[in-house]
Amino acid sequence: MSISFTVEAELRTDLGKGASRRLRHEEKFPAVVYGAGKDPVSLTLDHKKFLHSLENEAFYSHILTLSVAGKEEQVVLKDLQRHPAKIAVMHADFLRVSAKETLHMLVPLHFINEEKCPGAKEGGLVTHNINEIEVVCLPANLPEFLVIDVSSLELDHSLHMSDITVPEGVELVELSHGEGHDQPVAACHMPRGAKDDDSAGAEAPAAEGGEEPAAE
């Protein structure tokens, strides 16, 4: 992974709703780190710096370096609570990473070659059923994203999870449940308006071929 992220945090001892409100007035917010057989630790993060990190898609699916009181450990962002109406983070959960323990993570999907697929050349519109997918792997194998090449997608056809090429050591969680879980991830169909226009055009000759109105 070429990109690296460091999250700087402070230990938090003042707990409770009132303490959280005071943190937010100081442009900070509460967080917690847990896992790897260690006790959970309550943290305080700088809100502005964290929002800036969230602007990078890779932040959500990378191994992060969490720096607390001069000590660093490897973590992933496991949960994020946002304000329902404001651009604000209310709370963040970090999971400690162990090199020997597998991770379950959501990673983004990147769709490429949409304009080159046969369906698009016929006027079809490529749609995405999902934009992220859950994978299971060791931390060293965690991909930043998965690529779906839709260059072979034909009109009125779909691509499924089984069509996604995954790196070695990475497994798609949904597919591990069996064949019935091979869900579609992208499809190509004519836009609704285009279908309506085609139907109208097909009906027009029949109308023209009818009897002419009687002369008055």
C-alpha positions in Angstrom: 0.0 0.0 0.0 1.6 3.3 -1.1 -0.6 5.5 1.0 -0.2 5.7 4.8 -2.3 7.4 7.4 -1.5 8.4 11.0 -4.3 9.3 13.4 -3.2 11.3 16.4 -5.3 10.9 19.5 -5.3 11.7 23.2 -6.3 9.5 26.1 -9.8 10.4 27.4 -10.6 10.0 31.1 -13.6 12.4 31.3 -16.5 10.2 30.1 -20.3 10.7 29.7 -22.6 12.7 27.5 -21.7 16.0 29.2 -18.0 15.4 28.6 -18.7 14.5 24.9 -20.6 17.8 24.5 -17.7 19.7 26.0 -15.3 18.0 23.6 -17.3 19.0 20.6 -17.3 22.6 21.7 -13.5 22.4 21.6 -13.7 21.0 18.0 -12.9 17.5 19.2 -14.9 14.3 19.5 -14.7 10.9 21.4 -13.5 7.6 20.0 -12.5 4.2 21.2 -10.0 1.6 20.2 -10.5 -2.1 21.1 -9.5 -5.7 20.0 -6.4 -7.9 19.8 -7.1 -9.2 23.3 -6.5 -5.8 24.9 -8.8 -3.6 27.0 -10.8 -0.9 25.2 -9.3 2.6 25.5 -11.3 5.8 25.3 -9.8 8.5 23.0 -10.2 12.1 22.0 -9.6 13.2 18.4 -9.2 16.5 16.6 -12.4 16.9 14.6 -11.0 19.1 11.7 -8.0 16.8 11.1 -10.2 13.7 11.1 -12.7 15.2 8.7 -9.8 15.9 6.3 -8.7 12.3 6.5 -12.2 11.1 5.7 -12.1 13.0 2.4 -9.7 10.3 1.1 -11.5 7.1 0.1 -8.5 5.0 1.0 -8.8 6.0 4.7 -11.8 3.7 5.1 -10.0 0.5 3.9 -6.4 1.0 5.0 -4.4 -0.1 7.9 -4.0 3.1 10.0 -1.3 4.0 12.5 -3.0 5.2 15.7 -0.6 7.4 17.8 -1.6 7.8 21.5 0.7 9.2 24.2 3.8 8.5 22.2 2.8 4.9 21.4 1.7 3.6 18.0 -0.4 0.6 17.0 -2.0 -0.6 13.8 -5.8 -0.2 13.6 -8.6 0.0 11.1 -11.6 2.3 11.2 -14.5 -0.1 12.1 -17.4 2.2 12.7 -18.3 5.9 12.3 -21.2 7.8 13.7 -22.0 11.0 11.9 -24.4 13.8 12.9 -27.7 13.3 11.0 -27.9 17.0 9.8 -24.4 18.5 10.1 -21.1 17.7 8.6 -19.8 16.4 11.9 -18.4 13.1 13.3 -20.0 12.1 16.6 -17.9 9.0 17.5 -15.4 6.7 15.9 -14.5 3.0 16.6 -11.0 1.6 15.8 -10.2 -2.0 15.8 -6.6 -3.1 16.6 -5.0 -5.2 13.9 -3.1 -8.4 14.5 -0.9 -9.7 11.7 -2.1 -13.2 12.2 -5.8 -12.5 12.6 -8.1 -12.1 9.6 -10.1 -8.9 9.1 -13.7 -8.4 7.8 -13.7 -5.1 6.0 -15.8 -3.2 3.5 -13.7 -2.0 0.5 -14.9 0.3 -2.3 -15.5 -1.0 -5.9 -14.0 0.9 -8.8 -15.8 0.3 -12.2 -13.7 0.8 -15.3 -14.2 0.8 -19.1 -17.9 1.5 -18.9 -17.9 3.5 -22.1 -16.2 0.7 -24.0 -18.7 -2.1 -23.2 -21.0 -3.3 -26.0 -24.1 -2.4 -24.1 -23.0 1.3 -23.8 -22.1 1.4 -27.5 -25.7 0.4 -28.2 -27.0 3.3 -26.1 -27.4 1.4 -22.9 -26.7 2.9 -19.4 -24.4 1.1 -17.0 -25.7 1.1 -13.4 -24.0 0.0 -10.2 -25.9 -2.2 -7.8 -23.4 -1.8 -5.0 -20.4 0.5 -4.5 -18.5 -1.5 -1.8 -18.2 -5.1 -0.8 -17.1 -7.0 2.4 -13.9 -9.0 2.2 -12.0 -11.2 4.6 -8.2 -11.4 4.6 -5.1 -10.9 6.7 -4.1 -7.3 7.3 -1.1 -7.6 4.9 -3.5 -8.6 2.0 -6.2 -5.9 2.6 -6.9 -4.2 -0.8 -7.5 -0.5 -1.0 -10.2 -1.2 -3.5 -11.4 -3.8 -6.0 -11.6 -3.2 -9.7 -14.5 -4.4 -11.9 -13.8 -4.3 -15.6 -17.2 -3.9 -17.4 -15.7 -3.8 -20.9 -17.5 -7.1 -21.8 -20.9 -6.1 -20.4 -23.7 -6.4 -23.1 -27.1 -4.8 -23.2 -29.6 -6.3 -20.8 -26.9 -8.3 -19.0 -25.3 -8.1 -15.6 -22.0 -8.7 -13.9 -22.0 -10.6 -10.6 -19.7 -10.8 -7.6 -18.1 -13.9 -9.1 -16.9 -11.7 -11.9 -14.8 -9.6 -9.6 -11.1 -10.5 -9.7 -9.7 -10.5 -6.1 -6.0 -10.5 -5.0 -4.5 -13.7 -3.6 -5.4 -14.2 0.0 -8.6 -12.1 -0.3 -12.1 -13.7 -0.2 -15.5 -12.1 -0.8 -17.6 -12.8 2.3 -20.9 -13.0 0.4 -19.7 -15.7 -2.0 -18.5 -17.8 0.9 -22.2 -18.4 1.8 -22.9 -20.3 -1.4 -23.9 -20.0 -5.1 -27.2 -18.3 -4.2 -25.3 -15.3 -2.9 -23.7 -14.4 -6.2 -25.4 -11.0 -6.4 -25.3 -8.7 -9.4 -22.9 -5.7 -9.0 -23.5 -3.9 -12.4 -26.0 -4.0 -15.3 -26.6 -2.4 -18.6 -30.0 -1.4 -19.9 -31.6 1.1 -22.2 -32.7 4.3 -20.4 -36.4 4.3 -19.6 -37.0 7.3 -21.9 -35.3 5.5 -24.8 -37.5 2.5 -24.4 -40.7 4.6 -24.4 -39.5 6.4 -27.6 -38.9 3.0 -29.3 -42.4 1.8 -28.3 -44.0 5.0 -29.7 -42.0 4.6 -32.9 -43.2 1.0 -33.3 -46.8 2.0 -32.9 -46.6 5.0 -35.4 -46.8 3.0 -38.7 -49.9 1.1 -37.5 -51.6 4.4 -37.0 -50.6 5.7 -40.4 -51.7 2.5 -42.0 -55.3 2.8 -40.8 -58.3 4.1 -42.7 -58.3 7.7 -43.7 -61.0 9.8 -42.1 -64.1 10.2 -44.3 -64.4 13.5 -46.2 -67.0 15.9 -44.9 
